[in-house]
Each structure stands twice: as C-alpha cells, then as structure tokens.
Amino acid sequence: VFERGWTENYDEMIKNGISLDSLKPGYFRGSKFLRYRRDVIVSENLQLEFDLFKIARRILFDVYLKGQPVVWELGCGSCGNILMLAEQLPEAKLRGTDWTYASKRIADYMGRYLHRDISGCVSDMSERTTFPKIETGAAIVTIHAFEQLGNNFNALLELMLSAKPAIVLQYEPVLEFYDAENEYDALALRYCGRRNYLNGYYGALKRLEAEGRIEILAAFRPELGGVLHEQSILIWKYTGDNL
C-alpha cells in the first residue's frame, strides 16, 4: 500500500514538478472536521488539517533544526518533509529512509533536480539488518513514521542513540498524553490500539532520561489533529557522553 501510494506521489512530482502539493500524502483526503482542544470543530476549509500541519512543521524545523549540517528523516514517505527541510536548511545534507523504493526514488530525484546533497535509502524500521549508518552528531527527524512500529521500537531507538544525535525531532502519537475520560480521546485510544500504533515510546524516553543518556527538551500534545487521532511533539538530544 505504501509503495503504491508513494509511487503515485513520484509520478505526480515528475508530471507537475517538485512541490508540497505533488508530495502531499494521499491520506490527507480532506475533511470539514478537525480535533481541537479535546473537542471537534467544523471548518469550510477541507484541507485545514494539512494547512496547519505545514505551519507546524515549518515552525518546528526553524526552532529546532536551524544550522544543523546533517539531517536524517527516518520513514520519509513521500519526502514532503525533505522538501521543506531543503527550503529551510539550504546548506544541510539531507537523507531520507523508508521501507519503499518509491521514497528513495523521490529523494534521489530531488537531489539531482535541486542540485543538493539529498538522497534516500531503503530501510525497514522494524528490521535491524536494514538500518542505515547515521553520522555521529546528525539531527534525526521522524514524522508520522514511528507510529507504525507499535511497541517494536527498541532496536531503532538504539540505532538513534548510537549516532549520538545533536537533536531528535519527532511528531508522533503519544498515547500517554490522551485523557481516557474524554470521549474523543477515548475514541482515539481505541483507534490507535486497533491500528497497533506506537505504544510505550514516551515511557522509554523517560527511562533513558533518568539514566542520563538523553535530555528531553520538549514533550507535549498540541491538541490539534485529524478526526481519528492526534500527533504529539517529542524533542530530545543525546547526553550520554556528558556522564
């Protein structure tokens, strides 16, 4: 399914040029409903979720990634985030990994077209033998990607730690931030459970922080998202060498 979806984005990019519109994931189908502050609002803009998602990423990239010389995105999908990073970090070397060949094709084409050091590689986040070699001190980004791992994230987390990242920016579902007493949150918890989305990851980061291996710089829920569930923001950095 993902191979087919990102191939559609690749074909759209070749046909109409590199843009956020051509790289927009197909799962942003449009809806007049939006989750906001543990309630639901209605908007005449059917693409409001995607519009706000673009704004959120631009702010996060500007605040946390400015000046980073090397940025890896794990689970880069359609490479829309890579394009935004290329626009906001004109000097950075950008790498995207995904389990689909279509993602690599998009990233490699983007590098050639933009005359930038941008490339992709095929890597299954659930299979250790396919993990890439990440440069020590690189910045690492995951957006709507770790959610696919359920509770099978430990090997990938150790890979990230081994790279001693300068900063890690993650925009992923954090089940611990939901309020089970709220009816909309309860539905989101059920949905994430049925989809086997990321579970227990925030707790793992808290344990690493208690051990002195990382410092969590930010961990919060914007309380904004699609009708089915929401993403939260986790920002952390490696500190193990400072012990």
N, C-alpha and C positions, 0 to 999 in steps of 0.2 A: 504493500500500500504506500509506504513512504517512498520507495523507489519510483513508483508511478507518479506520485504527487510532485516530487522534486524534478522529475523529468519534464513534467508539464511546465514548471517554472523555468527550466532551462530552455525549452522550446519558445516560451513567451519572451524570454530575455533575448534570444537570438533574433526573433522576429521584430520585436519592438524596442530593443535596446535595454541597457542596464538601468534599472530604476527600482525604487521601493515598490512600485505598483506591479512590475513584472515579477518581482521576487516575493510578493505577498503570499503567505501560505494559504492554501485552499480552505483550511479550517476556519479562517475568518470569513464566514459566509455572510455576515451582516445580520443584525437583529435590532429591533427597536427597544429591547430590554437590556438593562445593564445592572449589575450588582454594585451597590454603593452604600458604604457605611452600614453594612449588615441589613440592608433593605434592597428594594428593587426600584429603579426609576425607568421612565419611558422617554425616549428621545426620537425626534423625527429624523435624526441622522443615523441611518442604519449602520454606518461604519464608525460610530463614535468609539467603540471599544478599540478598534485598530488605530484610530487617530490618537487616542490617549496613550496607547501602547508606544507609538512612535515618540511622543513627547517624553514619556517616562525614560525610554532608552537613551535619548539624546541627553537628558539631564544626568542620568547615571554615568554615561560614558564621559561626560565633561567633568563631573565631580571626581570620579574615582580612577579614570584611566588616562587623563591628560599627562603627556610626557612619557608614557610607557613605551619603550623601544620595541618590545616584542609582545604580541597578544595572541593567545590561543583561544579559539572557541571550540569547546567540546560539544558535539551534537549541533553542528551549524545549520543543518536542514537546508532551506532554500537560499541561505547565505545573505539574507537581508541585513542581519546584524553586521556581517563582514563589510557590506557596502557602507553602512552607517559609520562603522569604525574607520573605514578608508577615508571618508569625508571629514571626520572629526580628528583623526590622527594621521596627518599627511606624511609623517616621517616614519611611521611604525611599520615593522614587518608583521604581517598578519597570516595566521594559519588557522584553517578550519578542518575539523574532523567530523566524520559522520559514518554511519554504517551503510550508506548508499553510495553508489558510484556516481549518481547524478549530482550529488553535492560536491564531490571532488571536481567534476567537470565544470560546474558553475564557478567555483573558487579559482580554478586554473585559468578559465576564460577571463575572469575578472582581472586577474593579474596581468595577463597579456594585453587586454584591452586598455587598462588604465596605466600600463607601464609601471606597475608597482610590484613589490616583493610580497605577493599574495598567492597562496597555494592551498590545496586541500589534500587530505589523505583519507583513505578508508580505514575506519577503526570502529569496532563494535564495543560500546561502553560496558557491555556485560561479559566480554571475553578478554581476559588478561593478555593472551598471546598476540592480540592485535593492537595493543596500546602503543601510541607513538612515543618518541623520545622528546620530551619537552625541555627546552633550555632552562638552566638554573636561573631563577630570578625573573622568569617571564610572568606576565599577567595572564590570568585564566578567566574565561567567561563561560557561563552556562545559562541558557535562557530557554525555558520550555523543553528541556532536554533530560535533566536528571529525573524528571517526573516519571519517565518510562522505566526507571530502574527498580521501583518498589523498594524492597529492603536489601537489594543486591548492589549496594553502592560501595562497600568497603574496599574492594580491590582498586577501584577508580580513585577513591579518596586517598589511598596510599600512594598511587601514582602522582597525584597532585602534590602531596606532601613531599615526595621525593624530589620534586622540581624546586622546592623551597620558593614558592611563588611570592613575588613582591606584593601582589594583591589578587584576590579572587572575588569576582562579582557574579552573584547567582540570583536569577529571577525565577523561582521555582515554587511549587505548592509546599506549604509547611502546615501539616495537619495540626500541629500543636497550637497554632495561632487561631484556630477556629473555636467558636463557642457552641458546644453541643446543645445548649439550652435555647439557642436562637434557631428558629425554624429553617431559615435559609442556610445557615451554617450546617445544620444537621443534614440537610439535603446534600450539601457539598461534600460532607464527610462520607455520606453513603455513596455518592458518585465516585469519589476518589478511591474508596475501598473496592468498589466493583471494577474499576479500571486498574486496580493494583498500582496506584500512583505512589510516588516517593513517600516513605514512611520511616520515621526514626532518624532521619538525617540530622535534623537540628540537635537532637539529643547527642548524637555522635560528635558534632562540632563542639557542644558544650563540654563534653568529656575531654576533648583534645585541648580546649582552652584551660580546663582545670589542671591538666598535665603540663601546661606551659608550652605546648607545641604550636599553638596558634593564638591569635588575638582576634576576637570578633569585634569588628568596628561598627557594624550596624546589623540589626535583625528586627524587621518589623513588617507588618502587613499594611499595605496602602489602603485596604478595604475598598478595592475597586477591581472589577473584573467582569468576565462573561457571566452569563446566567448560571452555568453549570458549576463553576468553581473559580477560585482566585489564585493568583500567584503572590508570593511574598518576596522580600528582598533580604538577601544574606550577603554581607561584605566581610571578608576576613583576610588575614595575612599570616604567613608563616613566621614564627618566632623561635623555633626550636634551637637555632644556633645561639640564642641570647641567654640560654640557661647557664 
